[in-house]
Amino acid sequence: MLGRWWPGAWRWVLLASGAALSSYLILDRGLRNGVISAVLIGMLVIGAALMPRIPLAIALLATPGLIVVQRVGLGGTDLTVSDVALAAAFGSALLFGTYPLSSTMQQLLGLNLVYQFTTLLTVIVNPFAQNTVEWFHAWLLISGALLVGWALGRAGLAHAAFGLLIGAMLVVAVGIIVQAIITFAHGEFVGIAPKWPMPMHKNAAGDILAIGAVVALVNPRWAGWSDSAARMTFWTLTIAVVLTQSRQAIIGLVVAVLVVSLRRGASRRARLVLLLVLPAIWFVVSMVIDQIETGNRFNSFYVRVEWMQQVYALWKHSPIFGHGLRYWYVHEWALFQPPQAELEVLASAGVMGLLGFLIMWVGFIVVLWRVDPRFGTLAVAAVLSRITQAQFDLFWVAAQVSVPFVVAGVCLGAQALFAARSPDGRHADDLAWSIRPGDRYAVPARSGKTLGEGADGTA
């Protein structure tokens, strides 16, 4: 009885509260970025209305919101729109996802649990509110994102999820390209930080768009994209990444290209894309050399070096357990977030946290590398691209962390669905996705259309 009553009650409560909040936020009263927040809540309300036909509609329609890094300022918190979207998607995935999880998913969640345990020690040693909140937030960004992706992929919604996510990225990319044309026309050849459809830091935009470019580059057959659409998307997003002049995003994309080429073999298209590596490396190296030669102590290179020295000096005061997650929000003597992943973890959670962090990330790469290349190539490329980005910039930033793990979760969910529908695995390459009216989940249907080349199931 309760099982039949709860989904309906959940839907109507969400519709009512969503409509009220949307009206409030559209008036931009009380919250920052009210219109953007209202759009997201409106999408979630639409998802609630679609739940009788597509149970995971909320999780699906929340995917574009994952890239929105604006703050909502809800209740005095520092949540982003991406955090709200991920939390809503996670709740939907938890209620309506398909279980049990695959062994690969269980291994990834277990590895994240190792990191969470080691950072729990710093939460105990450094009792302040932001520390505790960030502990749960960090779990949501990885395990929560994996479970959201799993639910969408396992339900056969990979094509729709990637379409909405990459579609939102393309809107940002087009805004960057148009803004670059206007800026360059005025003789200003600088990195482009997008202002439309929403303001973003150039590094945040570059990192997110680079993950989208990885998805388009791999273009797995089971996602149902045509070759031409994938090529256009890849080049549009790549051009936008270059225009941001985000070095870590470019390096992360280069690493992903190398991984994809290695997993695919030396196909003609792989060799062509691989040619991007040399000019990309030259571009990044020349930018760094130019900054060093200027001698300007306030440019990004010298500032990062100085910050790293300060973080190291700070870590020595609490080497085992660190100063607490998000310590820079509460201590007057810490005015910045460490500009590198391992340094951030070391200062925040000490040696114990860093040990858990390294176990988690090395384990992620090893586990995903062993996955069937038809599904694992995209997963390992997206995750490895993110940890590469984090070697040169901030790590715990919502969208940059959650998006690649949602992508990896979709891959593993799609693999589990193929395994359930085709236990012998012989039909994975020629299956296309369709949603039949009234079905609880999308089902694979045979298609004579070939969506690409490559023995790994990628286009």
HELIX and SHEET records of a PDB file:
HELIX    1   1 LEU A    2  ILE A   26  1                                  25    
HELIX    2   2 GLY A   34  LEU A   50  1                                  17    
HELIX    3   3 ALA A   57  ALA A   62  1                                   6    
HELIX    4   4 THR A   63  ILE A   67  5                                   5    
HELIX    5   5 LEU A   74  GLY A   76  5                                   3    
HELIX    6   6 VAL A   81  PHE A   96  1                                  16    
HELIX    7   7 SER A  103  VAL A  125  1                                  23    
HELIX    8   8 ALA A  129  TRP A  139  1                                  11    
HELIX    9   9 LEU A  140  GLY A  144  3                                   5    
HELIX   10  10 ALA A  145  ARG A  154  1                                  10    
HELIX   11  11 ALA A  158  ALA A  185  1                                  28    
HELIX   12  12 LYS A  202  VAL A  218  1                                  17    
HELIX   13  13 ARG A  221  ALA A  223  5                                   3    
HELIX   14  14 ASP A  227  THR A  244  1                                  18    
HELIX   15  15 ARG A  247  ARG A  264  1                                  18    
HELIX   16  16 ARG A  268  LEU A  274  1                                   7    
HELIX   17  17 VAL A  277  THR A  294  1                                  18    
HELIX   18  18 SER A  300  TRP A  315  1                                  16    
HELIX   19  19 TYR A  327  TYR A  329  5                                   3    
HELIX   20  20 ALA A  341  TRP A  369  1                                  29    
HELIX   21  21 PRO A  373  GLN A  389  1                                  17    
HELIX   22  22 ALA A  398  ARG A  421  1                                  24    
HELIX   23  23 ALA A  428  ASP A  430  5                                   3    
SHEET    1   A 2 LEU A 431  SER A 434  0                                        
SHEET    2   A 2 VAL A 443  ARG A 446 -1                                        
END                                                                             
